[in-house]
């Protein structure tokens, strides 16, 4: 019985960690896209 409970708890922890990692990656991509748009839209300096 204890092994079954430990297994369920372990699966829940792994699912929560995976969801957290997915959210962090999504935020990183959004920030990267914003930075890229900022630099791509800048006009070149005319000297």
Number of C-alpha atoms within 10 A of each C-alpha: 6 7 8 9 10 11 12 12 12 12 12 12 12 12 12 12 12 12 11 12 12 12 11 11 11 12 12 12 11 11 12 12 11 12 11 11 11 10 9 10 8 8 7 7 5 4 3
